[in-house]
Amino acid sequence: MPILGYIASSRSGAKQELLQDLNALQYCEAYPADNADILILVTDTPDKNTEEQLQKRLKGIKSLESLSMTFGYNDELHQGERNDNEA
């Protein structure tokens, strides 16, 4: 279950459009920042394949200028860490 956080910038004058475009995608929740002209995007996909498909869709959004990952978490990767700590 990859959970990723991003800072998203829209093309000039397209912040509202980008917010709508991102929130229309399954596995995405986007929020406008209170003190900047950016959006915060959180994605939560069930598996790696779905995440790859979502990445392709994100790249195709015309209102999106840039997307910078700020956080990544994968439950499958961290599962092994939990089991190691329990031993």
N, C-alpha and C positions, 0 to 999 in steps of 0.2 A: 504494500500500500504506500506508494510514493506520495508524500505531502511536500509541496514546494511553495515557496513564497517569492514574489517578484515585485519590483518597482516597474511600473509601465508608464511610458510617456506617449502621448498622442501626437498625431500630426497637428500642425497649426490649426487651432479652432475646432478640433474634433474630439475634445475631451469627453463630452456627453455621449457622442456617438461611440467612442471606444468603450466607455462604461457599459453601454447597452450591448455592444458586440461581445464583450467578455462575459457579461452575465447571462447572455443567451446560450453560451456553451455549457454543455453538461460537464460536471466536475470542476467548475470554476465559480469563484465568488470574488467580485471586484468591488473596491470601495474607494471613493475619492479621499485624498489626503486633506486634512484640515488646513494645513499651513503651506501647501505647495501645489503647483499645477501638475500633479502626478496622481497615479492610481496605485493602489496596493492590490495585488492579485494573489489569491491563494488557490492552489489546485490540489485536489485529493482524488487520485485515480486508484482503481482496485488492483492494477497490475502493470507490469512494465510495458506490455504491448499497448494497452490503452493509453498510457502516458506518451508513448511514441506517436500514436495517432493524434492525440491532443496537441503535441508540439507542432505537428504538420499543420493543423488547423490554425493554431496561433500565428504561425508564420504567414498565413494567407490573409490575415485581417488587414484591410487597407487603411484603417484609421490608426493603426499601431505604428509608432515611430521607432521605439526601442523597448526592450524587455530585459531587465537585469535580475538574475536570480539572487536572492538574499538569504535563502534558507532552503535546505533540502533534508528530508527524513524519509528513510525507507524501512518500514517495519520488518521486512524480510532480512535485511542486512543486520539490524539491531537484535533480531531474535537470537542469533548465534552469540552475541555479546551477553545477553541475559542468561543463556544456558551456561556459558563459561563462568559467569560470576556466581552461579548457584553451586558449581562443583567444589 
